């Protein structure tokens, strides 16, 4: 890729009526944003500035000599997360990071992007197509179901429909959607929205202005779709989430150009940690590097900063769940080719070792890494995989041609909420991860005093073991498309297995 694109987990929106006739294309959605309150803080002086993270020893505030060194190197401190030792800085000095690395007490420093801080502008890609009124009326649902629930094959795939007969989850549990923003005015999201735990972290500094967590009309529906998958209310309207009794919070981290930069992601994790968020969902990778190689000092600083933030959240009791990615990579292989990094500069075909060059937060220690499955219960055609990397699997959808659901569902994609009170289909590991986050929320609801480590242990223990698909020929052309390694209870396609919502509320 040579043009800037948002790097969330490549989900696409497809209208209900076209879903069975439209081939699934996993291309990044272009997104754009109207000026929001976080980006409004960007000044004309930032036009040639980059953003940096400077990592120091946690817990002691920013030392006077470090502050002085930052200023002398032409840096301006935006905010400082003393609890994890991460300082967010803007500077137009191209040697800023190199200079700071020589300062005593600085453990790492690096630029978070390769393009100047964005101007206040929008790039309208148009609203996603949604279900029409006729399509909404055309679904026949049974008593006790929400109107669109018959289209949600994914609920039955993880026994969420049966789980709902036992429990919908606790309103005392909150899932933070670290994403492109959440439309909390949606009738399926509003009943379960946690305003106090919602924020705009785009600048790297929390903005709690009312509605700052919402996407603008021209921004991606990604975060809203994810939120609905997790906790769309069982209220006789639209669809049903996997955990329709828990709360969701919008933690907006994607900037006006659609990038998830390090300072925003760090802010998102720290905010979740400090505001009672029990589970975070992370359906993106941290821009601009798909894989961050720690032998590069800039990339090392990004890994350090996000690692500190994610670990801080887990220490505070938060379970962090992340999508594995949609490029068919074997993340356990010796090498993969990354053609898209840096995606805000001039990308090149880098050959990297994914055990040393990390997709963050997906590959960070402690994060639950999720692969996607389709309506037939096998690995989605696009999903990354890898023995020892994938922890669990969940429905993320697939081409209906590859994995068609049983009627009355008609599409192999995942139904979710869209901004403006609409519903539509998307697919990707972006859609698998929220299923797991929701199941983790159900476990937390069942075991309210469980630590993050215990919730994860129960999540892994309560899965349905899923054997390797061998041979894996998803398109039926007679050629093996991927090789799965490992036994039924722990392998490269499905990790420990496919998550089970019923066990989450009964065990």
Secondary structure, 3 states (H helix, E strand, C coil): CCCCCCCECCCCCECHHHCCCCCCCCCCCCCCCCCCCCHHHCCHHHHHCEEEEEEECCCCCCCHHHHHHHHHCCEEEEEEECCCCEEEEEECCCCHHHHHCCCCCEEEEEECCCCCCCCCCCCCCCCCCCCCHHHHHCCCCCCCCCCCHHHCHHHHHCCHHHHHHHCCCCCCCEEEEEECCCCCCCCCCHHHECHHHCEECCCCCCECCCCCCCCCCCCCCHHHHHHHHHHCCCCCCCCCCCCCCCEEEEEECECCCCCEEHHHHHHHHHHHHHCCCCEEEECECCECCCCEECCCHHHHHHHHHHHHHHHHHHHCCCEEEEECCCCCCECCCCCEEEEEECCCCCCEEEEECCCCEECCCCCCCCCEEEEEECCCCCECCCCCECCCCCCEEEECCCCCCCCCCCCCCCCCCEEEEECCCEEEEECCHHHHHHHHHHHHHHHHHHCCCCCHHHHHHHHHHCCECCCCCCCECCCCCCCCCECCCEECCEECCCECCECCHHHHHHC
